[in-house]
């Protein structure tokens, strides 16, 4: 059997979570959104922990399209500890078995959907969260993790360099573009209702920006677009002047954070999940370009705005560091290199 190309990353996850998995022994985990970026990493690391630690646990994944996932990750689709439940997150039939842990990671973050059909975006987030919480009530789950988003903060004032969980947000309720962020805010509120009524330990991860294998290259994220441009042999195009500041957490670190939150996070206490090391969009483009030979040129589509404060979307991670000892381990240049190595390998397997 061919070695998992993510073996080193998965060993990294296990090394930083090894003491947390005992409560999963012999238990069943239910995951929504298990076939997306978050879901694939959760399943990769779950299967790795299950095999290496002898957990004898089972993960059941809600999906609408099992065949698509089999093509995307056949080794996960055929893993002995991973099963599938077909259905839509808003209306799925409840499995009959008991589940100890639930991770609700299903949420379409497409900018196109947010602009073209914001009502569908909002309904999918809110109705999907409520349906999954109802399932948690039905199956007797002990712990529940919601993957929320930094979008709940809206656009912070320019004087805030790192957004803390105490910032109450600045979303425009008159803008349909707020559908995603407002949907996530309502999802968090629903979680607090169910936590209070049912006594479920509900953990909330406010996720920011990430890079790593399984990253979608046709989404609206700048770093994924730059990687896509480079892999296609095209110039790397910056949609703007390159001045906004972002931060990126590598996928294996993200998995460490999410599992730690599920097992040890404080209930109904949101945690930012991301890197607090800021980098400009132009520097991200340059870093990606440096990975290619020959180096692609960088095209900037807008002129700099004089006297304009740089736009930032960077989390404060003090709460996660203080409460749970979490921090970013894989540096961004190495994260980009590992991501590209994985995409090259996948391209080789396809051809």
C-alpha positions as CSV (number, residue, x, y, z in Angstrom):
1,X,0.0,0.0,0.0
2,X,1.3,3.4,-0.9
3,X,2.2,5.6,2.0
4,X,-0.1,8.5,2.7
5,X,1.5,11.6,1.1
6,X,0.3,13.6,4.2
7,X,2.0,11.2,6.6
8,X,4.4,13.8,8.0
9,X,1.7,16.3,8.5
10,X,-0.6,13.7,10.2
11,X,2.3,12.7,12.5
12,X,2.5,16.4,13.3
13,X,-1.2,16.5,14.2
14,X,-0.9,13.4,16.3
15,X,2.1,14.6,18.2
16,X,0.2,17.7,19.3
17,X,-3.1,15.9,20.1
18,X,-2.0,12.5,21.3
19,X,-3.2,13.0,24.9
20,X,-6.7,14.1,23.8
21,X,-8.0,11.1,21.9
22,X,-8.8,8.7,24.8
23,X,-12.4,10.0,25.1
24,X,-13.0,8.8,21.5
25,X,-12.2,5.1,22.2
26,X,-15.0,3.0,21.0
27,X,-17.2,6.1,20.2
28,X,-19.0,7.4,17.1
29,X,-18.3,10.8,15.6
30,X,-20.7,12.5,13.2
31,X,-19.3,15.1,10.8
32,X,-21.2,17.5,8.5
33,X,-19.1,19.1,5.8
34,X,-16.8,16.2,5.9
35,X,-15.9,16.3,2.2
36,X,-14.7,19.9,2.2
37,X,-11.4,21.4,3.1
38,X,-12.0,21.3,6.9
39,X,-13.7,17.9,6.6
40,X,-10.9,16.2,4.6
41,X,-8.4,17.3,7.2
42,X,-10.6,16.2,10.0
43,X,-11.1,12.8,8.4
44,X,-7.4,12.4,7.5
45,X,-6.4,13.1,11.1
46,X,-9.2,11.1,12.6
47,X,-8.3,8.0,10.5
48,X,-4.6,8.5,11.4
49,X,-5.3,8.7,15.1
50,X,-7.7,5.8,15.0
51,X,-5.2,3.6,13.3
52,X,-2.1,4.6,15.2
53,X,-3.7,4.7,18.7
54,X,-6.1,1.8,18.2
55,X,-9.2,3.9,19.1
56,X,-11.7,1.5,17.5
57,X,-13.8,4.6,16.8
58,X,-16.1,5.4,13.9
59,X,-16.7,8.6,11.9
60,X,-19.9,9.0,10.0
61,X,-19.9,11.7,7.3
62,X,-23.0,13.5,6.0
63,X,-22.6,14.0,2.3
64,X,-24.9,14.7,-0.7
65,X,-22.5,13.2,-3.2
66,X,-20.5,10.2,-2.2
67,X,-19.2,9.4,-5.7
68,X,-17.6,12.8,-5.9
69,X,-15.8,12.2,-2.6
70,X,-14.7,8.8,-3.7
71,X,-12.9,10.4,-6.6
72,X,-11.5,13.2,-4.5
73,X,-10.2,11.0,-1.6
74,X,-10.6,7.3,-2.4
75,X,-8.4,6.2,0.6
76,X,-10.7,8.0,3.0
77,X,-13.9,6.8,1.3
78,X,-12.7,3.2,1.7
79,X,-11.2,3.5,5.2
80,X,-12.7,0.9,7.6
81,X,-13.5,3.5,10.3
82,X,-15.2,6.0,8.0
83,X,-18.9,5.6,6.9
84,X,-21.2,7.8,5.0
85,X,-24.8,9.0,5.5
86,X,-26.4,10.5,2.4
87,X,-28.5,13.7,2.9
88,X,-28.7,17.5,2.8
89,X,-27.6,19.2,6.0
90,X,-30.9,21.1,6.1
91,X,-33.1,18.0,6.0
92,X,-31.1,14.8,6.5
93,X,-32.8,11.8,8.2
94,X,-31.3,11.1,11.6
95,X,-29.1,8.0,11.8
96,X,-30.4,5.6,14.5
97,X,-27.1,5.1,16.3
98,X,-25.9,7.1,19.3
99,X,-23.0,9.5,18.8
100,X,-20.8,11.0,21.4
101,X,-19.2,13.8,19.3
102,X,-20.5,16.0,16.5
103,X,-18.6,18.4,14.3
104,X,-20.7,20.7,12.2
105,X,-18.4,21.9,9.4
106,X,-21.0,22.2,6.6
107,X,-21.2,25.7,5.2
108,X,-20.8,27.0,1.7
109,X,-18.4,29.9,1.8
110,X,-18.6,30.7,-1.9
111,X,-18.4,34.4,-2.5
112,X,-20.4,33.8,-5.7
113,X,-23.3,32.2,-3.8
114,X,-23.2,34.9,-1.3
115,X,-23.7,37.5,-4.1
116,X,-26.0,35.5,-6.4
117,X,-28.2,33.8,-3.9
118,X,-27.7,35.2,-0.4
119,X,-31.0,33.8,0.9
120,X,-29.8,30.3,0.0
121,X,-26.5,31.0,1.7
122,X,-28.2,32.2,4.9
123,X,-30.8,29.4,5.0
124,X,-28.2,26.7,4.4
125,X,-26.1,27.9,7.4
126,X,-29.0,28.5,9.8
127,X,-31.3,25.6,8.9
128,X,-28.3,23.3,8.6
129,X,-27.0,24.3,12.0
130,X,-30.5,23.9,13.6
131,X,-31.0,20.5,12.0
132,X,-27.6,19.3,13.2
133,X,-28.3,20.6,16.7
134,X,-31.6,18.7,16.7
135,X,-29.7,15.6,15.8
136,X,-27.3,16.2,18.7
137,X,-30.4,16.3,20.9
138,X,-31.7,13.1,19.4
139,X,-28.6,11.1,19.5
140,X,-27.4,12.1,23.0
141,X,-24.1,13.8,21.9
142,X,-21.8,15.0,24.6
143,X,-19.7,17.5,22.6
144,X,-20.5,19.5,19.6
145,X,-18.1,21.7,17.5
146,X,-19.3,24.5,15.3
147,X,-16.9,25.8,12.6
148,X,-18.0,29.4,12.5
149,X,-16.1,32.2,10.8
150,X,-14.2,35.4,11.3
151,X,-16.9,36.8,9.0
152,X,-19.1,37.3,12.1
153,X,-16.9,40.4,12.9
154,X,-17.7,42.1,9.6
155,X,-15.3,44.9,8.8
156,X,-13.4,46.0,11.9
157,X,-12.2,49.6,12.4
158,X,-8.8,50.4,11.0
159,X,-7.3,50.8,14.4
160,X,-7.9,47.2,15.2
161,X,-4.9,45.2,14.0
162,X,-5.9,41.9,15.5
163,X,-9.6,41.0,16.0
164,X,-10.4,39.6,19.4
165,X,-13.3,37.4,20.3
166,X,-14.7,40.3,22.4
167,X,-15.2,42.5,19.3
168,X,-19.0,42.5,18.7
169,X,-18.8,43.0,15.0
170,X,-19.8,45.5,12.3
171,X,-22.0,43.8,9.7
172,X,-24.2,45.8,7.4
173,X,-27.7,44.3,7.7
174,X,-28.8,46.3,4.6
175,X,-26.2,44.5,2.4
176,X,-27.0,41.0,1.0
177,X,-23.2,40.4,1.1
178,X,-23.6,40.0,4.9
179,X,-25.6,36.8,4.4
180,X,-22.6,34.5,5.3
181,X,-21.5,36.5,8.3
182,X,-25.0,37.0,9.6
183,X,-25.8,33.3,9.0
184,X,-22.8,32.3,11.1
185,X,-23.8,34.8,13.9
186,X,-27.2,33.2,14.0
187,X,-25.7,29.7,14.0
188,X,-23.6,30.6,17.1
189,X,-26.7,32.0,18.8
190,X,-28.6,28.7,18.1
191,X,-25.7,26.9,19.6
192,X,-26.0,28.9,22.8
193,X,-29.8,28.1,23.0
194,X,-29.2,24.4,22.7
195,X,-26.2,24.3,25.0
196,X,-28.4,26.0,27.7
197,X,-31.4,23.8,27.2
198,X,-29.7,20.5,26.7
199,X,-26.4,20.7,28.6
200,X,-24.4,19.8,25.5
201,X,-20.8,21.0,25.5
202,X,-20.8,23.2,22.4
203,X,-17.5,24.6,21.2
204,X,-17.3,27.4,18.7
205,X,-14.3,27.9,16.3
206,X,-14.2,31.2,14.4
207,X,-12.1,30.3,11.5
208,X,-10.0,32.7,9.4
209,X,-7.8,31.9,6.5
210,X,-5.9,28.7,5.7
211,X,-3.5,27.1,3.3
212,X,-2.7,23.5,2.6
213,X,-3.6,20.3,0.7
214,X,-7.3,20.0,-0.3
215,X,-7.5,23.8,-0.6
216,X,-10.1,24.7,-3.3
217,X,-8.3,26.6,-6.1
218,X,-11.5,28.0,-7.5
219,X,-12.7,29.8,-4.4
220,X,-12.4,33.5,-3.6
221,X,-9.4,33.2,-1.4
222,X,-6.3,35.2,-2.5
223,X,-3.7,32.6,-1.7
224,X,-5.6,29.8,-3.5
225,X,-6.0,32.0,-6.6
226,X,-2.3,32.7,-6.6
227,X,-1.5,29.0,-6.4
228,X,-3.9,28.3,-9.2
229,X,-2.4,31.0,-11.4
230,X,1.1,29.6,-10.8
231,X,0.1,26.0,-11.4
232,X,-1.6,27.1,-14.7
233,X,1.6,28.8,-15.9
234,X,-0.2,32.2,-15.8
235,X,0.8,35.5,-14.3
236,X,-0.2,35.8,-10.6
237,X,-3.0,38.4,-10.6
238,X,-3.7,40.5,-7.5
239,X,-7.3,41.8,-7.6
240,X,-6.5,45.2,-5.9
241,X,-3.4,47.1,-5.0
242,X,-1.9,44.3,-2.8
243,X,-2.0,46.3,0.4
244,X,-4.6,44.4,2.5
245,X,-3.2,42.3,5.3
246,X,-4.1,38.7,5.9
247,X,-2.7,35.7,7.8
248,X,-2.7,32.0,7.0
249,X,-2.7,29.0,9.2
250,X,-1.4,25.7,7.7
251,X,-3.9,22.9,7.5
252,X,-2.2,20.5,9.9
253,X,-2.1,23.2,12.5
254,X,-5.7,23.9,11.8
255,X,-6.6,20.3,12.5
256,X,-4.7,20.5,15.8
257,X,-6.7,23.5,16.8
258,X,-10.1,22.1,15.8
259,X,-9.5,18.8,17.6
260,X,-8.2,20.6,20.7
261,X,-11.3,22.8,20.7
262,X,-13.7,19.9,20.4
263,X,-12.0,18.0,23.3
264,X,-10.9,20.7,25.6
265,X,-12.4,24.1,24.6
266,X,-14.6,25.9,27.0
267,X,-18.3,25.5,26.1
268,X,-20.0,28.5,24.5
269,X,-16.7,30.4,24.5
270,X,-15.7,31.3,20.9
271,X,-12.1,30.9,19.9
272,X,-10.5,32.5,16.9
273,X,-8.7,29.8,14.7
274,X,-6.0,31.2,12.5
275,X,-2.5,32.7,12.4
276,X,-1.8,36.1,14.0
277,X,1.2,36.7,11.8
278,X,0.2,39.3,9.3
279,X,1.4,39.5,5.7
280,X,0.3,41.8,2.8
281,X,-1.5,40.3,-0.2
282,X,1.4,41.5,-2.3
283,X,3.9,39.6,-0.1
284,X,1.7,36.5,-0.3
285,X,1.7,36.7,-4.1
286,X,5.5,37.1,-4.1
287,X,6.0,34.2,-1.7
288,X,3.9,32.0,-4.0
289,X,5.7,33.2,-7.1
290,X,9.0,32.3,-5.5
291,X,8.0,28.6,-5.5
292,X,7.9,28.4,-9.3
293,X,10.6,28.1,-11.9
294,X,10.6,30.2,-14.0
295,X,9.1,32.7,-11.6
296,X,5.8,34.1,-12.9
297,X,5.3,37.8,-13.1
298,X,2.9,39.5,-10.7
299,X,0.1,41.7,-12.1
300,X,-1.5,44.3,-9.8
301,X,-4.9,45.4,-11.1
302,X,-5.3,48.6,-9.1
303,X,-3.2,51.6,-8.1
304,X,-2.4,52.2,-4.4
305,X,-4.8,54.5,-2.6
306,X,-2.9,57.4,-1.0
307,X,-3.5,57.9,2.7
308,X,-5.6,54.8,2.8
309,X,-5.4,52.6,6.0
310,X,-4.5,49.0,5.1
311,X,-7.5,46.6,5.3
312,X,-6.8,43.8,7.8
313,X,-8.4,40.5,8.5
314,X,-6.2,39.0,11.2
315,X,-7.3,37.2,14.4
316,X,-6.1,37.7,17.9
317,X,-5.1,34.3,19.1
318,X,-4.5,35.2,22.7
319,X,-7.5,33.2,24.0
320,X,-6.5,30.0,22.2
321,X,-2.9,30.4,23.4
322,X,-3.8,31.2,27.0
323,X,-6.6,28.6,27.4
324,X,-5.4,25.8,25.3
325,X,-1.7,26.4,24.5
326,X,-2.4,26.6,20.8
327,X,-0.1,28.5,18.4
328,X,0.9,28.5,14.7
329,X,3.8,26.0,14.2
330,X,4.3,25.7,10.4
331,X,5.6,29.0,8.9
332,X,3.9,30.4,5.8
333,X,6.8,29.8,3.3
334,X,6.9,26.1,4.3
335,X,3.1,25.9,4.3
336,X,3.0,27.1,0.7
337,X,5.8,24.7,-0.3
338,X,4.0,21.7,1.2
339,X,0.7,22.8,-0.4
340,X,2.3,23.0,-3.8
341,X,4.1,19.7,-3.4
342,X,0.8,18.0,-2.7
343,X,-0.9,19.6,-5.7
344,X,2.0,18.5,-7.9
345,X,1.7,15.0,-6.6
346,X,-2.1,15.0,-7.2
347,X,-1.6,16.3,-10.8
348,X,0.9,13.5,-11.4
349,X,-1.6,10.9,-10.2
350,X,-4.3,12.3,-12.5
351,X,-2.0,12.3,-15.5
